[in-house]
Amino acid sequence: MLQNLGNAMLVQADKHQLIALQFAAQGFSKLARKYEEHAEEERGFAQQMFNRVLDLGGKLFLTKQEATDLPETPLELLKEELSLSHGGLKDILPLVQAAADDITTYDILKEYYKDEEEDMYWTEQQLELIDTIGYENWLLKQL
């Protein structure tokens, strides 16, 4: 469980790093920083999970990444991220609950869940802001 989740987080971290580069190239420096930080957080959680696998006597492995297209605009990304967040949180919650007997694993998963929940709320706020002030005005705030 931790191994697979850690590998999935590395894939997401790579995706967010590429998106940060893309947004920086488009001039959206605030969004670029946000997604650089997000990639670092995901790598940190992956490292915690991999360390826990080792603590429990497990063996690490790396999964193969599949090629995927990146969203081209910030709006496309926000919508995609919100959809992924909703599904991801539903998938993670049972894992958190299943780890209740292993306090170390539970704490790692609980912190990861909270971080993902905060990211989801941020994304929802951005989409609400776009609805309120308009996409072009929101983009100006991301420069």
N, CA, C and O atoms as CSV, one atom per row, in Angstrom:
chain,resi,resn,atom,element,x,y,z
A,1,MET,N,N,0.827,-1.192,0.000
A,1,MET,CA,C,0.000,0.000,0.000
A,1,MET,C,C,0.874,1.259,0.000
A,1,MET,O,O,0.708,2.126,-0.858
A,2,LEU,N,N,1.811,1.364,0.965
A,2,LEU,CA,C,2.664,2.547,1.038
A,2,LEU,C,C,3.563,2.663,-0.188
A,2,LEU,O,O,3.791,3.757,-0.705
A,3,GLN,N,N,4.068,1.524,-0.642
A,3,GLN,CA,C,4.940,1.519,-1.817
A,3,GLN,C,C,4.197,2.055,-3.040
A,3,GLN,O,O,4.706,2.923,-3.749
A,4,ASN,N,N,3.013,1.545,-3.280
A,4,ASN,CA,C,2.229,1.984,-4.442
A,4,ASN,C,C,1.832,3.449,-4.337
A,4,ASN,O,O,1.884,4.185,-5.322
A,5,LEU,N,N,1.437,3.865,-3.147
A,5,LEU,CA,C,1.060,5.265,-2.951
A,5,LEU,C,C,2.272,6.173,-3.136
A,5,LEU,O,O,2.166,7.234,-3.751
A,6,GLY,N,N,3.415,5.762,-2.611
A,6,GLY,CA,C,4.638,6.544,-2.790
A,6,GLY,C,C,5.010,6.695,-4.252
A,6,GLY,O,O,5.383,7.781,-4.695
A,7,ASN,N,N,4.908,5.608,-5.001
A,7,ASN,CA,C,5.205,5.684,-6.434
A,7,ASN,C,C,4.218,6.589,-7.164
A,7,ASN,O,O,4.611,7.348,-8.051
A,8,ALA,N,N,2.957,6.517,-6.803
A,8,ALA,CA,C,1.953,7.394,-7.420
A,8,ALA,C,C,2.263,8.857,-7.112
A,8,ALA,O,O,2.055,9.731,-7.953
A,9,MET,N,N,2.758,9.118,-5.913
A,9,MET,CA,C,3.093,10.487,-5.539
A,9,MET,C,C,4.301,10.995,-6.318
A,9,MET,O,O,4.371,12.179,-6.649
A,10,LEU,N,N,5.248,10.114,-6.611
A,10,LEU,CA,C,6.385,10.526,-7.438
A,10,LEU,C,C,5.929,10.920,-8.839
A,10,LEU,O,O,6.434,11.882,-9.417
A,11,VAL,N,N,4.974,10.174,-9.377
A,11,VAL,CA,C,4.422,10.508,-10.693
A,11,VAL,C,C,3.763,11.888,-10.641
A,11,VAL,O,O,3.970,12.716,-11.527
A,12,GLN,N,N,2.971,12.125,-9.598
A,12,GLN,CA,C,2.308,13.425,-9.453
A,12,GLN,C,C,3.331,14.542,-9.259
A,12,GLN,O,O,3.171,15.638,-9.797
A,13,ALA,N,N,4.387,14.261,-8.485
A,13,ALA,CA,C,5.424,15.271,-8.270
A,13,ALA,C,C,6.096,15.639,-9.589
A,13,ALA,O,O,6.334,16.816,-9.862
A,14,ASP,N,N,6.399,14.638,-10.403
A,14,ASP,CA,C,7.000,14.910,-11.714
A,14,ASP,C,C,6.058,15.739,-12.577
A,14,ASP,O,O,6.482,16.681,-13.247
A,15,LYS,N,N,4.786,15.385,-12.557
A,15,LYS,CA,C,3.790,16.128,-13.335
A,15,LYS,C,C,3.732,17.581,-12.871
A,15,LYS,O,O,3.724,18.498,-13.692
A,16,HIS,N,N,3.691,17.788,-11.561
A,16,HIS,CA,C,3.600,19.146,-11.035
A,16,HIS,C,C,4.875,19.940,-11.314
A,16,HIS,O,O,4.817,21.153,-11.516
A,17,GLN,N,N,6.024,19.266,-11.328
A,17,GLN,CA,C,7.269,19.954,-11.663
A,17,GLN,C,C,7.247,20.434,-13.113
A,17,GLN,O,O,7.653,21.559,-13.406
A,18,LEU,N,N,6.774,19.584,-14.010
A,18,LEU,CA,C,6.677,19.977,-15.419
A,18,LEU,C,C,5.661,21.102,-15.614
A,18,LEU,O,O,5.883,22.016,-16.408
A,19,ILE,N,N,4.564,21.031,-14.896
A,19,ILE,CA,C,3.553,22.089,-14.980
A,19,ILE,C,C,4.128,23.407,-14.467
A,19,ILE,O,O,3.852,24.468,-15.028
A,20,ALA,N,N,4.925,23.340,-13.402
A,20,ALA,CA,C,5.566,24.549,-12.882
A,20,ALA,C,C,6.472,25.171,-13.942
A,20,ALA,O,O,6.474,26.389,-14.120
A,21,LEU,N,N,7.236,24.345,-14.639
A,21,LEU,CA,C,8.097,24.853,-15.709
A,21,LEU,C,C,7.267,25.484,-16.827
A,21,LEU,O,O,7.610,26.542,-17.354
A,22,GLN,N,N,6.184,24.823,-17.171
A,22,GLN,CA,C,5.300,25.328,-18.229
A,22,GLN,C,C,4.707,26.678,-17.845
A,22,GLN,O,O,4.697,27.607,-18.652
A,23,PHE,N,N,4.210,26.789,-16.607
A,23,PHE,CA,C,3.614,28.046,-16.171
A,23,PHE,C,C,4.660,29.148,-16.064
A,23,PHE,O,O,4.369,30.305,-16.369
A,24,ALA,N,N,5.867,28.810,-15.639
A,24,ALA,CA,C,6.935,29.806,-15.580
A,24,ALA,C,C,7.238,30.330,-16.984
A,24,ALA,O,O,7.425,31.532,-17.176
A,25,ALA,N,N,7.287,29.430,-17.955
A,25,ALA,CA,C,7.544,29.831,-19.344
A,25,ALA,C,C,6.418,30.706,-19.892
A,25,ALA,O,O,6.652,31.551,-20.755
A,26,GLN,N,N,5.202,30.504,-19.393
A,26,GLN,CA,C,4.058,31.308,-19.828
A,26,GLN,C,C,3.959,32.628,-19.062
A,26,GLN,O,O,3.100,33.459,-19.358
A,27,GLY,N,N,4.842,32.818,-18.075
A,27,GLY,CA,C,4.860,34.061,-17.310
A,27,GLY,C,C,4.046,34.045,-16.033
A,27,GLY,O,O,3.938,35.073,-15.364
A,28,PHE,N,N,3.473,32.911,-15.677
A,28,PHE,CA,C,2.653,32.814,-14.466
A,28,PHE,C,C,3.522,32.371,-13.284
A,28,PHE,O,O,3.466,31.222,-12.846
A,29,SER,N,N,4.325,33.313,-12.784
A,29,SER,CA,C,5.326,32.978,-11.768
A,29,SER,C,C,4.707,32.509,-10.450
A,29,SER,O,O,5.262,31.629,-9.793
A,30,LYS,N,N,3.579,33.074,-10.057
A,30,LYS,CA,C,2.944,32.644,-8.805
A,30,LYS,C,C,2.464,31.201,-8.903
A,30,LYS,O,O,2.646,30.415,-7.973
A,31,LEU,N,N,1.856,30.860,-10.019
A,31,LEU,CA,C,1.412,29.475,-10.215
A,31,LEU,C,C,2.604,28.533,-10.309
A,31,LEU,O,O,2.562,27.418,-9.788
A,32,ALA,N,N,3.657,28.977,-10.968
A,32,ALA,CA,C,4.857,28.145,-11.085
A,32,ALA,C,C,5.411,27.826,-9.700
A,32,ALA,O,O,5.742,26.674,-9.417
A,33,ARG,N,N,5.516,28.834,-8.838
A,33,ARG,CA,C,6.013,28.600,-7.470
A,33,ARG,C,C,5.096,27.655,-6.705
A,33,ARG,O,O,5.566,26.761,-6.000
A,34,LYS,N,N,3.793,27.854,-6.844
A,34,LYS,CA,C,2.820,26.997,-6.151
A,34,LYS,C,C,3.035,25.535,-6.531
A,34,LYS,O,O,3.049,24.665,-5.661
A,35,TYR,N,N,3.200,25.263,-7.814
A,35,TYR,CA,C,3.329,23.875,-8.248
A,35,TYR,C,C,4.730,23.316,-8.015
A,35,TYR,O,O,4.885,22.102,-7.877
A,36,GLU,N,N,5.756,24.170,-7.966
A,36,GLU,CA,C,7.081,23.709,-7.548
A,36,GLU,C,C,7.019,23.244,-6.093
A,36,GLU,O,O,7.529,22.176,-5.752
A,37,GLU,N,N,6.391,24.054,-5.242
A,37,GLU,CA,C,6.250,23.701,-3.828
A,37,GLU,C,C,5.427,22.427,-3.670
A,37,GLU,O,O,5.738,21.572,-2.841
A,38,HIS,N,N,4.388,22.312,-4.464
A,38,HIS,CA,C,3.534,21.127,-4.391
A,38,HIS,C,C,4.326,19.875,-4.762
A,38,HIS,O,O,4.179,18.833,-4.124
A,39,ALA,N,N,5.161,19.975,-5.789
A,39,ALA,CA,C,5.994,18.839,-6.196
A,39,ALA,C,C,6.955,18.448,-5.074
A,39,ALA,O,O,7.160,17.262,-4.816
A,40,GLU,N,N,7.540,19.434,-4.413
A,40,GLU,CA,C,8.453,19.156,-3.299
A,40,GLU,C,C,7.721,18.468,-2.147
A,40,GLU,O,O,8.241,17.523,-1.555
A,41,GLU,N,N,6.522,18.938,-1.832
A,41,GLU,CA,C,5.730,18.311,-0.763
A,41,GLU,C,C,5.438,16.853,-1.095
A,41,GLU,O,O,5.554,15.977,-0.237
A,42,GLU,N,N,5.057,16.599,-2.342
A,42,GLU,CA,C,4.729,15.227,-2.741
A,42,GLU,C,C,5.952,14.321,-2.659
A,42,GLU,O,O,5.853,13.172,-2.229
A,43,ARG,N,N,7.102,14.841,-3.070
A,43,ARG,CA,C,8.325,14.037,-2.955
A,43,ARG,C,C,8.651,13.759,-1.485
A,43,ARG,O,O,9.119,12.674,-1.139
A,44,GLY,N,N,8.402,14.736,-0.637
A,44,GLY,CA,C,8.636,14.539,0.793
A,44,GLY,C,C,7.737,13.462,1.381
A,44,GLY,O,O,8.195,12.627,2.161
A,45,PHE,N,N,6.463,13.477,1.015
A,45,PHE,CA,C,5.552,12.432,1.492
A,45,PHE,C,C,5.943,11.073,0.928
A,45,PHE,O,O,5.881,10.069,1.637
A,46,ALA,N,N,6.345,11.030,-0.339
A,46,ALA,CA,C,6.781,9.761,-0.935
A,46,ALA,C,C,7.983,9.218,-0.169
A,46,ALA,O,O,8.056,8.021,0.112
A,47,GLN,N,N,8.918,10.091,0.167
A,47,GLN,CA,C,10.098,9.656,0.912
A,47,GLN,C,C,9.705,9.097,2.279
A,47,GLN,O,O,10.245,8.079,2.713
A,48,GLN,N,N,8.773,9.753,2.953
A,48,GLN,CA,C,8.310,9.238,4.246
A,48,GLN,C,C,7.705,7.847,4.092
A,48,GLN,O,O,7.955,6.957,4.906
A,49,MET,N,N,6.915,7.671,3.050
A,49,MET,CA,C,6.281,6.369,2.834
A,49,MET,C,C,7.308,5.301,2.490
A,49,MET,O,O,7.218,4.173,2.976
A,50,PHE,N,N,8.278,5.645,1.658
A,50,PHE,CA,C,9.317,4.673,1.317
A,50,PHE,C,C,10.148,4.315,2.548
A,50,PHE,O,O,10.504,3.152,2.742
A,51,ASN,N,N,10.456,5.309,3.377
A,51,ASN,CA,C,11.189,5.023,4.612
A,51,ASN,C,C,10.390,4.097,5.519
A,51,ASN,O,O,10.955,3.222,6.175
A,52,ARG,N,N,9.092,4.288,5.556
A,52,ARG,CA,C,8.247,3.418,6.390
A,52,ARG,C,C,8.231,1.996,5.841
A,52,ARG,O,O,8.250,1.039,6.613
A,53,VAL,N,N,8.196,1.846,4.527
A,53,VAL,CA,C,8.274,0.513,3.921
A,53,VAL,C,C,9.558,-0.168,4.373
A,53,VAL,O,O,9.546,-1.341,4.747
A,54,LEU,N,N,10.667,0.568,4.339
A,54,LEU,CA,C,11.947,0.001,4.771
A,54,LEU,C,C,11.930,-0.325,6.262
A,54,LEU,O,O,12.434,-1.371,6.673
A,55,ASP,N,N,11.355,0.560,7.073
A,55,ASP,CA,C,11.245,0.308,8.517
A,55,ASP,C,C,10.486,-0.980,8.808
A,55,ASP,O,O,10.785,-1.688,9.769
A,56,LEU,N,N,9.505,-1.269,7.969
A,56,LEU,CA,C,8.683,-2.469,8.164
A,56,LEU,C,C,9.302,-3.708,7.516
A,56,LEU,O,O,8.691,-4.777,7.498
A,57,GLY,N,N,10.518,-3.559,6.984
A,57,GLY,CA,C,11.209,-4.699,6.391
A,57,GLY,C,C,10.864,-4.959,4.942
A,57,GLY,O,O,11.217,-6.005,4.397
A,58,GLY,N,N,10.183,-4.029,4.314
A,58,GLY,CA,C,9.790,-4.205,2.914
A,58,GLY,C,C,10.909,-3.850,1.959
A,58,GLY,O,O,11.957,-3.344,2.362
A,59,LYS,N,N,10.676,-4.117,0.711
A,59,LYS,CA,C,11.633,-3.835,-0.353
A,59,LYS,C,C,11.026,-2.782,-1.282
A,59,LYS,O,O,9.852,-2.854,-1.643
A,60,LEU,N,N,11.842,-1.815,-1.653
A,60,LEU,CA,C,11.370,-0.749,-2.527
A,60,LEU,C,C,11.460,-1.160,-3.988
A,60,LEU,O,O,12.337,-1.931,-4.379
A,61,PHE,N,N,10.553,-0.641,-4.774
A,61,PHE,CA,C,10.601,-0.822,-6.222
A,61,PHE,C,C,10.057,0.442,-6.867
A,61,PHE,O,O,9.290,1.189,-6.260
A,62,LEU,N,N,10.461,0.663,-8.091
A,62,LEU,CA,C,10.019,1.834,-8.835
A,62,LEU,C,C,9.097,1.377,-9.945
A,62,LEU,O,O,9.417,0.453,-10.693
A,63,THR,N,N,7.955,2.028,-10.047
A,63,THR,CA,C,7.023,1.672,-11.115
A,63,THR,C,C,7.298,2.527,-12.344
A,63,THR,O,O,7.837,3.630,-12.249
A,64,LYS,N,N,6.925,2.006,-13.469
A,64,LYS,CA,C,7.116,2.693,-14.741
A,64,LYS,C,C,6.045,3.771,-14.899
A,64,LYS,O,O,4.868,3.544,-14.619
A,65,GLN,N,N,6.476,4.941,-15.349
A,65,GLN,CA,C,5.528,6.022,-15.611
A,65,GLN,C,C,5.029,5.927,-17.042
A,65,GLN,O,O,5.792,5.642,-17.964
A,66,GLU,N,N,3.759,6.166,-17.208
A,66,GLU,CA,C,3.186,6.214,-18.549
A,66,GLU,C,C,3.168,7.662,-19.030
A,66,GLU,O,O,2.992,8.591,-18.242
A,67,ALA,N,N,3.352,7.832,-20.318
A,67,ALA,CA,C,3.298,9.174,-20.899
A,67,ALA,C,C,1.881,9.720,-20.768
A,67,ALA,O,O,0.900,9.000,-20.958
A,68,THR,N,N,1.798,10.983,-20.446
A,68,THR,CA,C,0.493,11.628,-20.323
A,68,THR,C,C,0.614,13.076,-20.776
A,68,THR,O,O,1.643,13.718,-20.567
A,69,ASP,N,N,-0.417,13.573,-21.382
A,69,ASP,CA,C,-0.434,14.972,-21.798
A,69,ASP,C,C,-0.702,15.852,-20.589
A,69,ASP,O,O,-1.442,15.478,-19.679
A,70,LEU,N,N,-0.091,17.020,-20.596
A,70,LEU,CA,C,-0.305,17.983,-19.523
A,70,LEU,C,C,-1.365,18.988,-19.949
A,70,LEU,O,O,-1.474,19.316,-21.130
A,71,PRO,N,N,-2.140,19.473,-18.995
A,71,PRO,CA,C,-3.087,20.546,-19.323
A,71,PRO,C,C,-2.310,21.749,-19.863
A,71,PRO,O,O,-1.223,22.062,-19.379
A,72,GLU,N,N,-2.870,22.410,-20.856
A,72,GLU,CA,C,-2.163,23.523,-21.487
A,72,GLU,C,C,-2.429,24.860,-20.812
A,72,GLU,O,O,-1.600,25.766,-20.886
A,73,THR,N,N,-3.571,24.990,-20.157
A,73,THR,CA,C,-3.899,26.270,-19.524
A,73,THR,C,C,-4.098,26.062,-18.023
A,73,THR,O,O,-4.416,24.960,-17.574
A,74,PRO,N,N,-3.908,27.131,-17.260
A,74,PRO,CA,C,-4.166,27.026,-15.829
A,74,PRO,C,C,-5.591,26.567,-15.507
A,74,PRO,O,O,-5.793,25.794,-14.571
A,75,LEU,N,N,-6.568,27.032,-16.269
A,75,LEU,CA,C,-7.953,26.643,-16.005
A,75,LEU,C,C,-8.148,25.144,-16.223
A,75,LEU,O,O,-8.801,24.478,-15.420
A,76,GLU,N,N,-7.584,24.616,-17.301
A,76,GLU,CA,C,-7.667,23.167,-17.545
A,76,GLU,C,C,-7.040,22.403,-16.388
A,76,GLU,O,O,-7.574,21.389,-15.938
A,77,LEU,N,N,-5.900,22.898,-15.910
A,77,LEU,CA,C,-5.216,22.228,-14.806
A,77,LEU,C,C,-6.064,22.247,-13.546
A,77,LEU,O,O,-6.220,21.218,-12.888
A,78,LEU,N,N,-6.614,23.405,-13.202
A,78,LEU,CA,C,-7.411,23.500,-11.977
A,78,LEU,C,C,-8.593,22.534,-12.005
A,78,LEU,O,O,-8.885,21.864,-11.015
A,79,LYS,N,N,-9.259,22.473,-13.137
A,79,LYS,CA,C,-10.404,21.559,-13.250
A,79,LYS,C,C,-9.958,20.105,-13.130
A,79,LYS,O,O,-10.615,19.304,-12.466
A,80,GLU,N,N,-8.847,19.768,-13.769
A,80,GLU,CA,C,-8.331,18.402,-13.682
A,80,GLU,C,C,-7.897,18.070,-12.257
A,80,GLU,O,O,-8.187,16.988,-11.748
A,81,GLU,N,N,-7.198,19.014,-11.615
A,81,GLU,CA,C,-6.721,18.802,-10.248
A,81,GLU,C,C,-7.888,18.601,-9.276
A,81,GLU,O,O,-7.815,17.763,-8.377
A,82,LEU,N,N,-8.954,19.368,-9.460
A,82,LEU,CA,C,-10.104,19.232,-8.572
A,82,LEU,C,C,-10.731,17.851,-8.713
A,82,LEU,O,O,-11.077,17.217,-7.717
A,83,SER,N,N,-10.872,17.398,-9.924
A,83,SER,CA,C,-11.431,16.066,-10.160
A,83,SER,C,C,-10.543,14.980,-9.551
A,83,SER,O,O,-11.038,14.052,-8.912
A,84,LEU,N,N,-9.231,15.103,-9.753
A,84,LEU,CA,C,-8.297,14.126,-9.184
A,84,LEU,C,C,-8.315,14.166,-7.657
A,84,LEU,O,O,-8.234,13.127,-7.002
A,85,SER,N,N,-8.422,15.364,-7.098
A,85,SER,CA,C,-8.449,15.499,-5.635
A,85,SER,C,C,-9.656,14.800,-5.031
A,85,SER,O,O,-9.530,14.077,-4.043
A,86,HIS,N,N,-10.818,15.014,-5.620
A,86,HIS,CA,C,-12.025,14.371,-5.090
A,86,HIS,C,C,-11.875,12.854,-5.099
A,86,HIS,O,O,-12.173,12.193,-4.104
A,87,GLY,N,N,-11.417,12.308,-6.211
A,87,GLY,CA,C,-11.238,10.862,-6.303
A,87,GLY,C,C,-10.134,10.363,-5.398
A,87,GLY,O,O,-10.271,9.318,-4.761
A,88,GLY,N,N,-9.038,11.106,-5.338
A,88,GLY,CA,C,-7.907,10.693,-4.516
A,88,GLY,C,C,-8.231,10.668,-3.035
A,88,GLY,O,O,-7.835,9.745,-2.324
A,89,LEU,N,N,-8.951,11.680,-2.565
A,89,LEU,CA,C,-9.312,11.711,-1.148
A,89,LEU,C,C,-10.228,10.546,-0.789
A,89,LEU,O,O,-10.114,9.971,0.294
A,90,LYS,N,N,-11.134,10.201,-1.699
A,90,LYS,CA,C,-12.007,9.043,-1.453
A,90,LYS,C,C,-11.196,7.757,-1.370
A,90,LYS,O,O,-11.531,6.856,-0.600
A,91,ASP,N,N,-10.129,7.669,-2.163
A,91,ASP,CA,C,-9.286,6.474,-2.156
A,91,ASP,C,C,-8.373,6.410,-0.934
A,91,ASP,O,O,-8.094,5.327,-0.421
A,92,ILE,N,N,-7.911,7.565,-0.471
A,92,ILE,CA,C,-6.946,7.604,0.628
A,92,ILE,C,C,-7.602,7.386,1.983
A,92,ILE,O,O,-7.006,6.755,2.856
A,93,LEU,N,N,-8.807,7.890,2.178
A,93,LEU,CA,C,-9.450,7.793,3.489
A,93,LEU,C,C,-9.517,6.365,4.023
A,93,LEU,O,O,-9.186,6.155,5.190
A,94,PRO,N,N,-9.924,5.377,3.236
A,94,PRO,CA,C,-9.933,4.007,3.769
A,94,PRO,C,C,-8.533,3.508,4.140
A,94,PRO,O,O,-8.386,2.697,5.055
A,95,LEU,N,N,-7.513,3.987,3.439
A,95,LEU,CA,C,-6.142,3.592,3.769
A,95,LEU,C,C,-5.729,4.165,5.120
A,95,LEU,O,O,-5.070,3.498,5.918
A,96,VAL,N,N,-6.125,5.409,5.362
A,96,VAL,CA,C,-5.836,6.035,6.655
A,96,VAL,C,C,-6.514,5.232,7.765
A,96,VAL,O,O,-5.898,4.914,8.782
A,97,GLN,N,N,-7.770,4.916,7.558
A,97,GLN,CA,C,-8.520,4.166,8.570
A,97,GLN,C,C,-7.939,2.769,8.777
A,97,GLN,O,O,-7.907,2.276,9.905
A,98,ALA,N,N,-7.482,2.128,7.706
A,98,ALA,CA,C,-6.924,0.776,7.810
A,98,ALA,C,C,-5.598,0.765,8.565
A,98,ALA,O,O,-5.202,-0.266,9.107
A,99,ALA,N,N,-4.913,1.905,8.604
A,99,ALA,CA,C,-3.615,1.980,9.272
A,99,ALA,C,C,-3.735,2.371,10.739
A,99,ALA,O,O,-2.722,2.664,11.374
A,100,ALA,N,N,-4.928,2.382,11.287
A,100,ALA,CA,C,-5.140,2.847,12.662
A,100,ALA,C,C,-4.332,2.066,13.693
A,100,ALA,O,O,-3.993,2.611,14.743
A,101,ASP,N,N,-4.017,0.813,13.418
A,101,ASP,CA,C,-3.254,0.003,14.372
A,101,ASP,C,C,-1.746,0.237,14.281
A,101,ASP,O,O,-0.998,-0.218,15.146
A,102,ASP,N,N,-1.303,0.926,13.264
A,102,ASP,CA,C,0.122,1.235,13.073
A,102,ASP,C,C,0.252,2.753,13.123
A,102,ASP,O,O,0.088,3.432,12.109
A,103,ILE,N,N,0.547,3.275,14.299
A,103,ILE,CA,C,0.476,4.714,14.531
A,103,ILE,C,C,1.410,5.508,13.618
A,103,ILE,O,O,1.059,6.607,13.189
A,104,THR,N,N,2.580,4.976,13.319
A,104,THR,CA,C,3.515,5.700,12.452
A,104,THR,C,C,2.960,5.822,11.039
A,104,THR,O,O,2.961,6.908,10.458
A,105,THR,N,N,2.489,4.713,10.492
A,105,THR,CA,C,1.894,4.735,9.154
A,105,THR,C,C,0.641,5.596,9.157
A,105,THR,O,O,0.406,6.368,8.228
A,106,TYR,N,N,-0.154,5.461,10.197
A,106,TYR,CA,C,-1.379,6.258,10.325
A,106,TYR,C,C,-1.060,7.749,10.280
A,106,TYR,O,O,-1.720,8.511,9.574
A,107,ASP,N,N,-0.042,8.162,11.041
A,107,ASP,CA,C,0.318,9.579,11.079
A,107,ASP,C,C,0.777,10.089,9.712
A,107,ASP,O,O,0.414,11.193,9.305
A,108,ILE,N,N,1.570,9.289,9.007
A,108,ILE,CA,C,2.031,9.684,7.670
A,108,ILE,C,C,0.839,9.858,6.737
A,108,ILE,O,O,0.721,10.870,6.045
A,109,LEU,N,N,-0.040,8.865,6.726
A,109,LEU,CA,C,-1.197,8.908,5.828
A,109,LEU,C,C,-2.166,10.023,6.203
A,109,LEU,O,O,-2.747,10.669,5.331
A,110,LYS,N,N,-2.338,10.244,7.507
A,110,LYS,CA,C,-3.231,11.309,7.959
A,110,LYS,C,C,-2.705,12.673,7.520
A,110,LYS,O,O,-3.474,13.514,7.055
A,111,GLU,N,N,-1.404,12.894,7.664
A,111,GLU,CA,C,-0.812,14.166,7.238
A,111,GLU,C,C,-0.916,14.339,5.726
A,111,GLU,O,O,-1.176,15.437,5.233
A,112,TYR,N,N,-0.713,13.253,5.003
A,112,TYR,CA,C,-0.843,13.318,3.546
A,112,TYR,C,C,-2.287,13.647,3.160
A,112,TYR,O,O,-2.523,14.466,2.273
A,113,TYR,N,N,-3.241,13.014,3.822
A,113,TYR,CA,C,-4.654,13.278,3.550
A,113,TYR,C,C,-4.972,14.757,3.801
A,113,TYR,O,O,-5.627,15.405,2.985
A,114,LYS,N,N,-4.505,15.279,4.931
A,114,LYS,CA,C,-4.758,16.683,5.265
A,114,LYS,C,C,-4.149,17.618,4.223
A,114,LYS,O,O,-4.762,18.616,3.844
A,115,ASP,N,N,-2.948,17.293,3.763
A,115,ASP,CA,C,-2.295,18.112,2.749
A,115,ASP,C,C,-3.086,18.098,1.444
A,115,ASP,O,O,-3.284,19.142,0.821
A,116,GLU,N,N,-3.531,16.927,1.039
A,116,GLU,CA,C,-4.322,16.818,-0.191
A,116,GLU,C,C,-5.666,17.535,-0.055
A,116,GLU,O,O,-6.160,18.130,-1.013
A,117,GLU,N,N,-6.246,17.472,1.133
A,117,GLU,CA,C,-7.510,18.166,1.378
A,117,GLU,C,C,-7.316,19.682,1.279
A,117,GLU,O,O,-8.152,20.379,0.704
A,118,GLU,N,N,-6.216,20.190,1.837
A,118,GLU,CA,C,-5.911,21.615,1.734
A,118,GLU,C,C,-5.721,22.023,0.277
A,118,GLU,O,O,-6.187,23.082,-0.143
A,119,ASP,N,N,-5.034,21.179,-0.490
A,119,ASP,CA,C,-4.843,21.463,-1.917
A,119,ASP,C,C,-6.185,21.515,-2.649
A,119,ASP,O,O,-6.392,22.361,-3.518
A,120,MET,N,N,-7.081,20.615,-2.293
A,120,MET,CA,C,-8.401,20.599,-2.917
A,120,MET,C,C,-9.157,21.893,-2.594
A,120,MET,O,O,-9.773,22.495,-3.474
A,121,TYR,N,N,-9.104,22.312,-1.327
A,121,TYR,CA,C,-9.788,23.550,-0.944
A,121,TYR,C,C,-9.195,24.749,-1.681
A,121,TYR,O,O,-9.933,25.631,-2.121
A,122,TRP,N,N,-7.865,24.789,-1.820
A,122,TRP,CA,C,-7.221,25.878,-2.550
A,122,TRP,C,C,-7.710,25.901,-3.994
A,122,TRP,O,O,-8.030,26.962,-4.528
A,123,THR,N,N,-7.768,24.738,-4.619
A,123,THR,CA,C,-8.221,24.650,-6.008
A,123,THR,C,C,-9.666,25.117,-6.132
A,123,THR,O,O,-10.003,25.852,-7.061
A,124,GLU,N,N,-10.518,24.698,-5.207
A,124,GLU,CA,C,-11.914,25.152,-5.219
A,124,GLU,C,C,-11.990,26.670,-5.090
A,124,GLU,O,O,-12.775,27.319,-5.781
A,125,GLN,N,N,-11.172,27.233,-4.205
A,125,GLN,CA,C,-11.164,28.689,-4.022
A,125,GLN,C,C,-10.744,29.403,-5.298
A,125,GLN,O,O,-11.311,30.437,-5.652
A,126,GLN,N,N,-9.748,28.851,-5.989
A,126,GLN,CA,C,-9.290,29.479,-7.230
A,126,GLN,C,C,-10.381,29.451,-8.290
A,126,GLN,O,O,-10.590,30.436,-8.997
A,127,LEU,N,N,-11.071,28.333,-8.400
A,127,LEU,CA,C,-12.161,28.237,-9.383
A,127,LEU,C,C,-13.315,29.176,-9.031
A,127,LEU,O,O,-13.934,29.759,-9.920
A,128,GLU,N,N,-13.605,29.323,-7.741
A,128,GLU,CA,C,-14.635,30.271,-7.313
A,128,GLU,C,C,-14.207,31.704,-7.617
A,128,GLU,O,O,-15.020,32.529,-8.035
A,129,LEU,N,N,-12.926,31.990,-7.403
A,129,LEU,CA,C,-12.405,33.321,-7.697
A,129,LEU,C,C,-12.500,33.618,-9.194
A,129,LEU,O,O,-12.847,34.732,-9.589
A,130,ILE,N,N,-12.193,32.626,-10.018
A,130,ILE,CA,C,-12.320,32.789,-11.472
A,130,ILE,C,C,-13.764,33.102,-11.838
A,130,ILE,O,O,-14.021,33.971,-12.671
A,131,ASP,N,N,-14.708,32.394,-11.218
A,131,ASP,CA,C,-16.129,32.659,-11.483
A,131,ASP,C,C,-16.515,34.075,-11.069
A,131,ASP,O,O,-17.359,34.707,-11.705
A,132,THR,N,N,-15.896,34.569,-10.002
A,132,THR,CA,C,-16.243,35.883,-9.470
A,132,THR,C,C,-15.612,37.023,-10.259
A,132,THR,O,O,-16.298,37.971,-10.642
A,133,ILE,N,N,-14.300,36.934,-10.505
A,133,ILE,CA,C,-13.602,38.067,-11.129
A,133,ILE,C,C,-13.302,37.860,-12.613
A,133,ILE,O,O,-12.869,38.788,-13.295
A,134,GLY,N,N,-13.528,36.661,-13.106
A,134,GLY,CA,C,-13.245,36.359,-14.508
A,134,GLY,C,C,-11.859,35.759,-14.681
A,134,GLY,O,O,-10.935,36.042,-13.919
A,135,TYR,N,N,-11.743,34.937,-15.685
A,135,TYR,CA,C,-10.501,34.198,-15.925
A,135,TYR,C,C,-9.328,35.126,-16.242
A,135,TYR,O,O,-8.234,34.944,-15.706
A,136,GLU,N,N,-9.544,36.105,-17.095
A,136,GLU,CA,C,-8.454,37.015,-17.476
A,136,GLU,C,C,-7.933,37.779,-16.261
A,136,GLU,O,O,-6.721,37.921,-16.094
A,137,ASN,N,N,-8.834,38.270,-15.413
A,137,ASN,CA,C,-8.408,38.983,-14.202
A,137,ASN,C,C,-7.661,38.050,-13.257
A,137,ASN,O,O,-6.680,38.450,-12.630
A,138,TRP,N,N,-8.121,36.819,-13.156
A,138,TRP,CA,C,-7.436,35.844,-12.303
A,138,TRP,C,C,-6.032,35.573,-12.837
A,138,TRP,O,O,-5.073,35.497,-12.069
A,139,LEU,N,N,-5.918,35.427,-14.164
A,139,LEU,CA,C,-4.595,35.193,-14.767
A,139,LEU,C,C,-3.633,36.335,-14.453
A,139,LEU,O,O,-2.452,36.101,-14.197
A,140,LEU,N,N,-4.133,37.566,-14.472
A,140,LEU,CA,C,-3.280,38.713,-14.151
A,140,LEU,C,C,-2.717,38.607,-12.738
A,140,LEU,O,O,-1.586,39.022,-12.484
A,141,LYS,N,N,-3.500,38.056,-11.829
A,141,LYS,CA,C,-3.040,37.889,-10.446
A,141,LYS,C,C,-1.962,36.811,-10.322
A,141,LYS,O,O,-1.272,36.739,-9.305
A,142,GLN,N,N,-1.814,35.976,-11.347
A,142,GLN,CA,C,-0.847,34.876,-11.295
A,142,GLN,C,C,0.509,35.252,-11.897
A,142,GLN,O,O,1.447,34.456,-11.867
A,143,LEU,N,N,0.606,36.464,-12.443
A,143,LEU,CA,C,1.868,36.901,-13.060
A,143,LEU,C,C,2.932,37.170,-12.026
A,143,LEU,O,O,4.051,37.546,-12.374
